[in-house]
């Protein structure tokens, strides 16, 4: 999961499967949008950053940090989880300067990761930041809330809280994320905003073909998966029918001998692989009719009762 503080919400809890994302992103580009799009799915999270209408960064992080994608690979993956119907989209507005800080954070390198804040002497990383003149971001997260603290060459630049659109110079200790149970601490080395090289991913490539190719791949994979499920279900039904058929012949043989086995084969021929209740009822009636030629009613009733019990077990 990607931990970021929420900005000023523009759209919340949108189903991106219902949206043509390249067209929606083109509208954001045309309106000079500044902020980020967040996509959350069971498989992972994706972030797309816009600054003054330019798509400057995209990142996808698989759940458990098993895979990390950036740029067009990340966009393709975000499109895939969106088309599959597994994602939720939230859009947040932020300032141009804060988006640069978010860009630096998303592409930073961990110096400390996922440390239990109750077991950390915070003065130690702070002392290291000052002594080594580090450009870093400290991230504190707990209960789906995140606070960021940015430093440039050892000096504090400011805080980013939930709902922030700008870097803030103060933090409310009483409501700090650090006070929440289960708070975790990360320290990432980042580039200074002045050193960032910004691309415009939408200016460099048309996202339409990526969207269409990804959509085709997702739909083809879904179709193949559905076909496999149907084949598997049909095979399971066929196996069950054969199993029931074998049991019924054994039961008939025990009750009325070889003739009974032959009559089971005749009566069961009209039973399909789904073993519907209507078909089974017809089978029992037909078997009873055929068995009357050689067996007493009591034996036939006992045989059919055992078959029904076996079928329902």
Secondary structure, DSSP 8 states (H G I E B T S, - for coil): -------EEEEEEE-GGGS-HHHHHHHHHHTT--EEEEEEETTEEEEEEEETTEEEEEEEEEGGGS-EEEHHHHHHHHHHHHHTT-EEEEEEE--HHHHHHHHHHHT-EEEEEEEEGGG--HHHHHHHHHHHT--EEEEEEETTEEEEEEEETTEEEEEE-TT-SS-BS---GGG-GGGSTT-EEEEEE---GGG-----HHHHS-HHHHHHHHHHHHHHHHHHHHHHHHHHHHHHHHHHHHHHHHHHHHHHHHHH-HHHHHHHHHHHTT--TT--HHHHHHHHHHHHHHHTTTS-HHHHHHHHHHHHHHHH-
